[in-house]
Structure formats: structure tokens, C-alpha cells
Amino acid sequence: MSAATTGHARTTASAEQPVPDLLYSEAEEDLRSAVRSLLTDRCGPAAVLARIETARPYDPDLWTALGAGMGAAGLLVPEKHGGQGASAREAAVVQEELGRAAAPSPYLTSAVIAVEALLSTEPEEGTENAALLAGLADGRSTAALALPWSTAPGSRPAATVRAGDGVALTGTVRGVADAGEAGTLLVPAEGPGGLGLYAVEAAAPGVTITPLVPLDLTRPLADAAFDNAPARPVAGPDRAEAAVRRALSAGAGLLASEQLGIAEWCLTETVRHTRERHQFNRPVGSFQALKHRLAALWLDIVSARAAARNAADALATGSPDLPVAVAVAQAHCSRTAVRAAEECVQLHGGIGMTWEHPAHLYLKRAKADATALGTAGRHREALAGLVDLPAPSH
């Protein structure tokens, strides 16, 4: 069976180091087709625009169909815990399609980041951690890691919440993605023995979720405040920091696939528009200046696809080059998504500036993603350290 079919990295006869497989397997393409069909039916631009003007931008029926009906919520969860036992490669395909649709969904925060945090605790069957993981896997519940959405992989969580006796949490975390939609919050907090990870029910007494007004209305942000809120330990000081690091790394790596989906939609839609829009009795897409701009954008997106697929493959195979793959993917895909969205708005002319056209959804999502889980500059700085590239002297 070929590597493209299995989704595993290839190896060469001359080296034991796995060679990243950047191609999509047949199973991954089938998954893409199913997710795209669902989002086309239930999450078109008109539906997204209508939802983000309400108090709840997430459609619970869509999440039930995607997370539970299709099993996407449990892709990263082993079968013994009720999941699909798939890998980050399949989850990346889902993220691409969610980005392509600018879909309001807790997939990245719950099915990727929260799941990875729980998996790093190596939950035993029958434990509370395993039960929480099973609930996330079948889509019955969602969770969010209570850290500022701008937190980059590799950075130690700031101690803004403390765990007291009992265990009760006190403190505030600013700008948590999907905190208002999550049933459970996974909160890094400083306790008597050091940093721990705690599970708090969002509806528990002492928990206050204050919605913010984000740039990207398709991914809500909120402040989470805890006032002696009852909590349950998920990971102690020996594992908590590693759990948070793994969760953020997976989130940043698969965010690149979302950014890839954004860029691909913007290019496709812009090419379609420039073919149909006429000036001087010619399609504007036939003008050489626009051809050059779109061709350059296409090249950027091809490179972004390679970087995003490399990060997904590194996550799936546990590659030792994972930190480098994630940093490269974020440094490139972040910039590409923003550029593609800006070109989409500009080359649509006046209609691209209207609320009715979905171009602004993609621009706002791309701009917001550019500061999520570390900026491109932060990832370039991390990459320089990883490959021992000194900063230029002044």
C-alpha cells in the first residue's frame, strides 16, 4: 500500500529519517468531499453572515452533524476512548474545509487543542479524564483551553489563575477563544506544587464568562473569570506544562491548514470574479497586471500548502522536526492567508467592500488568525533559534 494511501511518512533506503508525505491520501480526499458537501449545504456565506449577527455564531446543528454525525470531533482520539483513531493529517483536511467556508465552529479549540491537552495526560480507562475525552470525541460536549488566544507554542502560560485548597480557582484569563461556547474549560493554574491543569465546568458557580467583540465574529473571544470556582485536577506539575505545550503546538500546526483553506477560497473566488467582470468589453482577468498578481498569489498558496501539509504530517508521525515544521507553517501560511484575503477584497472592487459579499469574512478571519497562537514574527523568531540562525547585527 502506498504512503499516499496510508497517510504515513515515506522512508528511503538510504536514510532512516522519515520523509514527509505532502500528498493527500484517498481516504483524506473522501473526508474532504464529505466535509465540503456538509458545509456547502449548511454553512454557505449567507448562513454565516446571518449567524454572526446573532448572540450565538455557532450553529449547534452543524456541529452535531460535523462532530458527531461524521465523527470529526473524535478524529484525534484513540478508538479505546471512543474516537476514530485517525491522525493530524485527517484533522488538517477538516481544518482546510472549515477555513474555506469561514465556518464558525469550535473544531480547532475543542477537537484539536483541548483533545491534545487531555491526550498528553495519558488518561486511563474509567477515569474522569477518559470520560471527558470520550465526551469530546463523540461531539456531546466541547472544551477550550483557557489561555489567551495569542499564546504561542513554547511559551510558558502566564500565572493569572491560582489554585487554592479544595481545589478552587481564582483569577482571570483574557481573550480565550470559544470560552463562551465550551462546556468545560481546561485552565492552567499555579498551585502549591507548581503549574497544574484543571477542568472547570463553564456553568459552575464562581465562573464568569464575559464575551468580547472580536475582529473575527466567526470565532468568539471572551474573558474567563474564576472566583473560588470548583475545579478538578487534570494534570499535575509533572505533566501540565508539557500538556499545554503539546496542545498549543497542535493548534498552531493545524491553524496553518485553516489559513490554507482561507487563501484557496480567496484565490478561487477572485479568479471567478475577474473572469466574469468586464471592462472595456474584456474580462478584467485578461489584463496582464491582474494575471501577474494572481499568478504570484497562486505560487504563494502552493508553498503554503506544502508548509501546512508538512506540519500536519509532522504532528501525525511525531517527527522530531515538529517545532520547525510548525514554525515554518505559521510563518508562511499566516502571511499568505492575509495577502490572499486582501487581494480578494481589492480585486472585487466596490462589491468587495460590502457587508453582503463574504470577502470581509475571510479578511477578518485571516487577520485574526495572524495573531492567534503566535504571530508570524514570533514564529520566525522561534525558527531562528531552532535552526541556530543568529539575528542580524546592528
N, C-alpha and C positions, 0 to 999 in steps of 0.2 A: 504493500500500500504506500502511495507517495506521501511525502511530507505535506503537500498541499491538501491532501485528503484528510490526514490525521490532525493537521494543525500544529504539529510539533516541529521544533527546530531541526534542521538537517545537520548531519555531521559529515565531515570529509575524511577520506582515508589518511590524509597527511596530517591531520590535527584532531585532537580530542575535543577541542573547544567547539561547542555548538555554533553552527552558522545560522543567524536569524532567518526565519522564513517570513518574508513580507507578503506572500501571496495569500489570497483568501481560499479557504477550502470549500468544497461543495456544500458541506453542512453549514458553513458560515454564510454562504450566499443564500441558502434556503432560509436561514434565520433572518437575513436581511429582507428578503422578499416578504416574509410573513409580517415582520415589524412594520415595514413600509406600507403594506396594504392596510394594516390596522390604523396607522397614523393618518393615512390618506382618507380613510372613511370617517374617523372620529376626531381628527386634530388638524383640519385644514386651517389656512390662515384666518378665515372668517371666524371660526370657532375659537381660535387662540385669542384673537382681538376681543371677542365677546367675553371670554373668561377673565382676561387680565383686568377688565373694568369692574369686576366683582370683588367681594371680600375674600373669595377663595379661588385663586387662579388655577388650582389643580382640580381636574375632573376625576372624582373618585371612581366613576365607572370605567374611565380609560385606564386608570391604574389597576383596577381589578382585572380588566381584560389583558393588560400587558404583564402585570406582575404575577397574578395567579393563573389566569386562563392560559397564557403562553409559557408560564414558568420562568419568565425573565428575571423575576426577583430573586430566584434561587440559583442562578447560573453559577455563581462562585461558591456556593455552599455544597459540601460533600453530600453524597447520597445518604450516608448514615445519619445526617442531621436533617433530612427531608428536602435536600436541594437537588440540583441537576448534575452536580459533579463536573461541570464544564470548566472553562478557564477564562482568563482575562481576554483572550482573543475573541471569544464569543461575546463577552460583555462589551468589548470595544465596538463590535458591529452594532449592538443596540445603541450605544452612545452616539455613533455616527448618525444613525437614523433619527435619534432624538434631536441632535443638532441640526440635521437637515430640515426638520419640521419646526424648529424652535419650540419644541413641545414643553409645556410646563409639567414637570414630572420629578418626583423625589428619587429617581433611579440612582443618580450618582451619589447622593448623600446617604441613602439608605442601603441600596442593594450592592454598593461598592464600598464606600468609606466605612459605614457602620459595620457591615458584614466582615470586612477585612480586620477591623479592630477586634471583633469578637473571635474570629478565627485564630488570631495570634495568641489568644489565651488558652488555646488547645482544650476546648470545652469537653468534658466527659459526658457521656450519655446519662440522662437522668438529672443533670444539674440544672440550675436556673439559667446559666449561660447558654446551655444547649437548648433549653426551651425558648429563650429569647431568639436565638439564631433560627430555630425552626419556624417561629412566627414570622420572622423577616423573610425566610426562604419561600414560604407559601403565599406571601403577599397580604397576610391578615393584618399585619402591623408594619409600621415604619419607624425608623430611628434616625437620629442625627448626632454627629459628634459635636459637642458643644465647645467649639473653638471659633475664633474669628475666621470668616471665610477667606481672608487674605493670608492665613498662616501657611508658610511654605514647608515642604518636606525637609527634614533635617534640623528644623529649629525647635528648641525645647519649648513646650507650651508655657506661656506666662502664668504665674500662680495668682490668678484673680479669684479663685474659689478655694475655700478651705473646708476640710472635712473634720468635723468635731466628733465628740463622743456619740456613739449611738446607732448608726452613723447618720449625721445630719450635715448638709452642705449649706454654706453661707458664702455669698459673693455674687458677682455679675460677670457675664460674658457678653461682649458686644459683637453685633453683626454675625450671628450664627445663621447659616443657610438652612432653610426649611425647618427651623425650630418650631414655627407655628403649625406645621403640618405633621410633625413627628409625634408618635405616641410615647416614645421613650427617648430620653436624652442620655448620651454617654458623656460623662463630664470628667475631664482630668482635673484633679483637685489635690492640693497639698495636705497630707495628713501627718500624723505623728511620726510615721516612718519614712516619709518622703512622698513623691508623686504617686498617686493611685488613680485608677479609672473606676468610675462609679456609674451605676444605672439609676436614673431618676424618672419616674413616670411624669409626663408633662402635665397631667391633671392633678398631681399630688398637691397637698396643702404646702404652702410656702414657696411654690413655683409661680413666677410671673413672667409671661411671655409678652413682650411689647413689640408689635410689628413696626418695622421701619419702612421708609419709602425708598426703595432701591432704584437704581437706573434701569435695571433689567427687571421688569414686572413679571417675567415668566419664572423667576427664581427668587421667592420672597426671602428677605432677611429679617431678623428680629433680635432684640436683646433678651437674654435669658437671665433672670434674677432668682437667686435662691436665698430663702430666709429660714434657716433650720429645716430645710426640706429633707424628708426621709429618703435615704439612698441605700443601695446595695452594692457592695464591692464587686467589681468585675475583674479587676487585675490589681495586684499589689505592686509595691515599688520595684519589685524584681522584673516585672513584665509590662507595666503600664507605659513606660516611655517607648519601649520597642513596639507596643501595640499601636500607639499614636503615630509613630514614625512609619510603620507599615501601612496604616490606613491613609495617611497623607500622601505617601508615595504612590499608592494605587490610585488615589483620587486624581493626583496631578497627571499620572501617566494616561489615564483614560479620559481625562478632560481634554487631552490633545485630540482624541478621536471625535469628541463633540465639536471642537474647533474645526476639525477637518470637515465634518458634515456641514457646518455653517458656511465655510468657504466654498464647498462644492455646490450648495444650493445657490449661493450668490452668483457664482460664475454661470451656472446653467440658466438661471433666470435672466441674467444680464445679456447673455448671448441670444436668448429667445427674444428679448425685447428689442435688441439692436437689429435683429433680422426683420422684425415686424414694423418698427418705427421708420418712417420715410421722411427725408428732407431732400429738396431739390430733385424730387422724383426718383430717389435712390434710397435703399435701406441704409440707415446710418452705420450699420455694421460693416458696410463695404468701404467706409472711409479708412484710409491706411493708418491714420493716427490711432483710431479705436482698435483696429486689428492688432497693432503693436501692444497696446495696453492689455488687451485680453490675452494675447499670447504670453506676455510676461507673467500675467496672473496665473495662467494655466501651468506654467513652469514652476511657479512657487507652490501651487497646490500639489503637483506631482511630488515635489520634495517633501511637502508636509505629510503626504500620505505615507511616504517611506519612513519618516521620522515617527509618526503615530503608530504605524504597524510595528516598528522596531520596539517601541516602548511596550506595546501590548504583548508582543512575543517575549520580551524580557520578563515581564510580570508572569506570564504563563509558565515559563520554563525555570523561573528562579535564577536567572542569569546573574553572575557576579558583576556584570556591567550594567545592572539595573539603574543605579543612581545616574550614570552617564546617559543612558537611554532616555530616562525621564527628563533630565535637564535639557538635552538636545531637543526633545519633542516639544517641550513647553516653550523654549526659547524661539523655536521656528514657527510652530503652529499658532501660537498666540498672535504673533505679528501678521501671519498670513490671513488669519480669520478677520482681523481688523481691516487690513488692506482690502480684502475681497468685499467686505460689507460697505466700506467707504466708496469703492468703485461702483458697487451696485446702486447705491443711492445717487451718486453723481451722474452715472450714465443713464439713469432712468429720467433725468431731467426733473421737471416740476412735479411729476406724479410721484417720484421717489421721495419727496419731502412731505407727502400727505400721510395722515394717520390711517387712511383706508388701505394704502398699499403696505404689504408686510415688510418692506425693506427695513423700516426702522426697528422692527423686532430683532432682526439679525444684527444690525449695527449695535443696538444696545446689549444684546447677548454677547457679541464679540468683545465689546468694550469692557463689560463686566467680567467676562471670563479672563480678560487680560490682566486683571488684578486678583483673580481668585487663585488660591493655593500657590501664591508667589508670582511676582511679576516676571516678565521675560528677562529684565535686567538682573533680578535676583537669581534666576536660574542660570544665566550666563556667568554670573559671579561664582555660583556653586560649581559650574562646569570647569571653570578655570582652575579652581582648587583641586577638582577631581583628576584632572589631566596634568596637573603641575605646570600650568601656564601662568607665568608671572604677569602682574599688571604692568602696563607701560610706565616707564619712569617719567617724572616731570622735570 
